[in-house]
């Protein structure tokens, strides 16, 4: 099988993105066996990352197009986007770095729309820096959805064959409660069902976590579970999606970790992220379901506190690259299934 070409955005140059990108592509020959990686970002920032990782910055090779990438293990191929970031200091919020990090993602999306890359892998960007740079997106996921013009999408945390779909992500808890609507719940359950079908498991059970403690406990702790989530589960089941719930999150999530569920939906960011990261750490990745191309990300941030020290761990990025390479050849099935379910 032809190795897919993956665009790896560099992330925020003030953080650990350049370092973990360099380590992933120079120290892990298995990455080249499954894909042709092409960095989308700034060559000077990447060269600095190579130096931090103990490598030779001359190994950075600037290309005009991903089509020219040869995938040689001795080189890191990069498509330059925007001006040099050589003067951006590590560990500090920078409007320049934030603007560039967003533009790296936009450029990768453009390459994907033009059919020049088969998937996108994203090291971390800093949301505050991105906002300083004039891009007021809540995060990567929403920026990607905007670039591809999609409205139904979900941030999905994944470890192995376990997937956590999110109804809401980078909003306040008060806004998350407001945004758990019938329409949003229906859309995410359709995406989860389409994803299961694309994986060849259309009857895979999908556990729906309740919004309130004990899934509302028969309205003792709120009405949202009874008024929003229960009817959505019934509609999903009527449409042939094997949804169940809402179930108390403190029971559902441990059961999923123990292997009793493969697909679950959670209502807000920390309901999914906190237990997932506690259990899986660097063994988890972030997948966006609902885009026309596969996008996989690390499940950690820019780590300004250790940026520039050469001690950042690249394990999550290596895993993200491998997962993107694994999913990219069949992602058309995921996209078509999601479109059909919309």
Secondary structure, 3 states (H helix, E strand, C coil): CCCEEEEEECCCCCCCHHHHHHHHHHCCHHHHHHEEEEEEECHHHHHHHHHHCCCCHHHEEEECCHHHCCCCCCCEEEEECCCCCCCCCCCCCCHHHHHHHHHHHHHHHHHHHCCCCCEEEECCCCHHHHHHCCCCCCCHHHHHHHHHCCCCCEEEEEECCEEEEECCCCCCHHHHHHHCCHHHHHHHHHHHHHHHHHCCCCCCCEEEECCCHHHHCCCCCCCHHHHHHHHHHHHHHHCCCCEEEEECHHHHHHHHHCCCCCEEEECCHHHHHHHHHHHHHHHCEEEEECCCCEEEEECCCCCCCCCCCCCCCCHHHHHHHHHHHHHHCCHHHHHHHHHHHC
